[in-house]
């Protein structure tokens, strides 16, 4: 049985510390980012791709690649792919999606579920994925002047609803746990007919909070 980290264990605090260090650097030097885009963006892109190789390479090397857990269907993995495409294309249409979807990375980072220790390749993958996923929206704001529109959260929630409905039907077919609908991290006894709509409603609340955070950052850094 895999030994996962626990809430506020030493590994969890190390993860939090590393994220905090990168966040402080990003926000402290936000006005200098545009001067170094020629190497900063390619570096983030290369690290993101390397993280994907580490993730799926570990699954394959250890014989643990399964349809139920290893497909790029966890929301954090989808967000990583969106981020990689954005770093390559700078497509503004992707920004609202990986901005709002990063809210789920905040949840999984704050309350780690089935996360390996930092000495495990998948622990390193988790840390790398979440540091980039959580900070990339703000990097995009500082580096490329990305902006949110009021209607963007409705677009994001509609895409999320389609995704949640899709994985709720897919999970039983492949013994999957995508969006953590099968092994629920909270209220595990709640039936899907209640849990799925409630998850979407909660997601919309999270999107509102992220929109507030976005406005606050613009007020603080773009006076």
PyMOL commands that set and color helices and strands:
alter all, ss='L'
color gray80, all
select helices_A, chain A and resi 10-28+30-61+75-89+92-110+121-144+152-174+178-180+192-221
alter helices_A, ss='H'
color red, helices_A
deselect
rebuild
show_as cartoon
